[in-house]
Structure formats: C-alpha cells, structure tokens
Amino acid sequence: MMNSSPPLDASRSRLRDVLGRSVHDLRNPLAVVRASLEWIELEIADRADILDAVRDAMTATTRIVGILEDLDTLARLEAGDASGRAVFELSEILGRVAVATSARMEPRGVDVVSLATAPIHVRGDDKLVARALEALVDVCVRGVPSEGSVEIDARVVDAESEARWVEISIGLRGTVANDGQPASIEALSGGGLGVYLALRVVEVHGGSLVVHPTTTVPRTTVRLPLG
C-alpha cells in the first residue's frame, strides 16, 4: 500500500503553484505599464502637474515589481530550492544595507548606521540574507520619526551547545527592549510580505527571528549560525 502525502504537503504544493503562476501572470502586464509610463514621462516633460502624477505611478509600479520579486523568491523557497551554502562576510552586507536604506530615507532625514565592523563569516546565500535584512531594516525605518537614526549591529555569541551564532540587532538608536515575552512578527505587520520573506530566509538558514517590543519601534534580533 502506497503512502499518501500528508495534507500539509499538498497545501504547500498548491501554495508554491499559486505563487509561481501569479508571478508569471503579473510580470508581462506590469512590464507594459512601466514602459508606457516611461514613454509618457518623455512626452509630457513640460507638464509639471501631470509629470508628478506619472512619476508617482512609476514609483508605485517599481514597488509592485519588488513585491513580485519577493513572491518569486518565496515560491522558490517553498519549492525547496535551497539557497547556496557559500561562506560570505556579513559585516559588508550590513554596511551595504545601511547605505542603501539611508539613501532612500534621505528625504525624511532618517539615518541608518551599521555598527558591525569586525569580519563575521556566515554560511548561506548572501543575496537572500541581504534581502531579509533589508526588509527588516525597511519596516523599522518606516516607524522612525524624521531625523531619527536606526542602528544595525552584530555580535558573535556562544550557545549552550558547541554551536556558535551571530546575533544581528536592528532598532532605533537608544531604545532598549522591554522585559517580558518577545512579540511575534505580527508586531512588524507594516512590513507586509517582506517581513514574512525575511522569516522564511532566516528559517532556511537554520536561524531564528525574534521581535522585542520597546517604547517606540520594535527591535528585531536575527540569529544565524556562523560559517
């Protein structure tokens, strides 16, 4: 007698299929919309009022394309398309994420600083880890007041077993986590799909993600095994 797949496996298979098909179906119409907006922008260069609206639409379109990329990544993760397991330098990635986010947040005067300078080597997919950290930093800066500063830090810790880990902390400068039980990722609901993708990336790397409530913006701790 053949063993049937558990219902959970069937549900995960359907989810992978839906995600994959959705990404495929949305790519072409979005490409048409983006190309049309770029053409309109050139044609109405002398109409400031309309031009602003077109540029807003282009910004929104770019954001939708980013969501599609996240869905595509999530579909591959759910399909068991495991990330590469090369060793990479984490501090460099934290620095790049900080610089890129600061550039986006410049109009609001929000600064993002990476305090991690010492080399820290982690085994995994550097692009996936970078996207996960970017999503977590992004949801943090959304709740930071103008002229605020977000810090990213990393430190190596020894676990009770022989394993060694790196803890990455993301939060508003000067905040301290409240005592009590950590919150779930629902505390980062403003991050949307990016936060869920970050959780899955951390999980497939054998790590964990914890949200610590503070008096302001939640502080996030990502723990990953060292390479």
Secondary structure, 3 states (H helix, E strand, C coil): CCCCCCHHHHHHHHHHHHHHHHHHHHHHHHHHHHHHHHHHHHHCCCCHHHHHHHHHHHHHHHHHHHHHHHHHHHHHHHCCCCCCCEEEEHHHHHHHHHHHHHHHHHHHCCEEEECCCCCCEEEECHHHHHHHHHHHHHHHHHCCCCCCEEEEEEEEEECCCCCEEEEEEEEECCCCCCCCCCECHHHHHHHCHHHHHHHHHHHHCCCEEEEECCCCCCEEEEEEEEC
